[in-house]
Amino acid sequence: MNRQEFFSLIDKWMEGSASEEEVQSLMNYYHSFKSSTNWDESQLGAKSLLEAEMEQQLLEAIRAPRPDATPVKRIWWPKIAAAAGLLLVLVTGWWYFSAKPPEGTVAALHVITTKAGEHKKVKLPDSTTVWLSPSSSISYTSVFDIGSRDVDLSGEAFFEVTTAAGHPFIIHSGMVSTRVLGTSFNVKAFETQPDVAITVLTGKVSVASGNAAVPVSPSERAIFSKATGKIITESGVDTTVLLNRRKGILKYDGAGIPEVLAELGYYYDVKIEISGKTTNCFYFGEFNTNSTLEKALNQLCLSLNATYEKNGTKYLIRKEKEC
């Protein structure tokens, strides 16, 4: 198959008219192309970053409700189309062929979500327990326990993974994947936050992005920066905080105010802004998100010597003096 035929099949696949044999041909060609030196990163971009971005876009498309959907005209630039089409085949082909159910069955996608202020305790098919934080979602297919156990997470969740020899548990959160065999840990991966954080309570995990991977042990945290694409680790983490978060208790020990406001915004599904200089302001204390947002804001404003007001669906904290 030449490149022209390859991209012609990609168009058929995107239109939904490609047969199973044609999808298999696409996958075969992709794997042969992947091992060659034809990928020009200076023109097409870093393969690992594009792959993660396309995976995230596919997941968002799967999760998005589509009642009375209106066709949208696609605009393709030649070089981006080549990269995007190739990576769409990678992601979808991986799901279709590595997680393909036995003949005669249909793989269904299971999506579990939480609303603002809502916590859910979920039991997966392999008996892994997941505590899903507010404004979060987790998804997996009905062939979840065939081969690797793959789940996709948007938001935050605490996992107690059941040990299953030969069946690694892998959490995909944007550009980061966390691989484990049996352990307990927390993943915080809200889409609009600048970092993804994985904190281990027991056992050991491997956190990877692109070609970089780092091991994370108990009381350690791996932090992936979306801006730099790098992973750093922290040691001596107070893991009791993770257990409290499962109950909706947010505890901070010198956290920056933007971080605190962002998390309160996620938990209560509101936008919270602050006026005034907060560069040298840090918060020590905890919030019980099972209570009202107003109670949390009163508590925060008391520590900052500030006031707040509600403006439509937004909250504005006014701080006149520096910390």
Secondary structure, 3 states (H helix, E strand, C coil): CCHHHHHHHHHHHHHCCCCHHHHHHHHHHHHHHHCCCCCCHHHHCCHHHHHHHHHHHHHHHHHCCCCCCCCCCCCCCHHHHHHHHHHHHHHHHHHHHHCCCCCCCCCCEEEEECCCCCCEEEECCCCCEEEECCCCEEEEECCCCCCCEEEEEEEEEEEECCCCCCCCEEEEECCEEEEECCCEEEEEECCCCCEEEEEEEECCEEEEECCEEEEECCCCEEEEECCCCCEEEECCCCCHHHHHHHCCEEEEEEEEHHHHHHHHHHHHCCEEEEECCCCCCEEEEEEECCCCHHHHHHHHHHHHCCEEEEECCEEEEECCCCC
